[in-house]
Amino acid sequence: MTKKFFILATIVFLLFASPPLILAIYQGEVKDIMVISLIIIIVFSITTYEFVRRKAK
């Protein structure tokens, strides 16, 4: 995974993940905020791990 692809994947994922998160924050749905935030953290962790792992090879 190249750095350009990593940044592009991050931006695209944020574009799709941000609207539900913003809507949940606006409506005050704490449970939804926690679930969406957890999904974002997991996806970023996996993507970053793959980026670092492939870069080390």
N, C-alpha and C positions, 0 to 999 in steps of 0.2 A: 504494500500500500504506500503510495507516494504521499508526500506532504500535501500536495495540491488536492489529491483525492480525499485525504483525511479532512481537510478544511471544508471542502465541498460537501462531504457527507454530514459533517457537523452542522453546517448552515442549513442544508435541506431538512435535516431532522428537526432543527429548531423551528423552522418555518411551519412544520406540521404539528409540532408539539406545543408551541406557544399559545395558539388561540384557545384550546381547551383549558390550559393552565390559567390564562388571563381571565377567562370567563368564570372559572371556579373561584378565583381570588375575588373577582367582582361580586359574585353571589354569596361569598362567605362559606362555601362548602369545604370544611376542613378535611373531611375524609377524602374527597376528590383531589384536593390539593396534595395531600400526602401520597396518594396512589400515583398521580401523574408525576410528581417529583421523584418518586422512587423509580419509576420506569425510565425517566430521563437520566437519572444517575446510573442505573444499570446499563443502559445503552451506551452512554459515554464511557463508562468503565471498560466495557467489552471492546468498543472501538479503539480507545486509547491503548489498551493492552495489546490488541492486534497490531496497531501501528508501531508500538515500541518493540514488540517481538519480531516483526518482520524487518524493522530497521536494524536490529542487532545482528541479523544473519548476513 
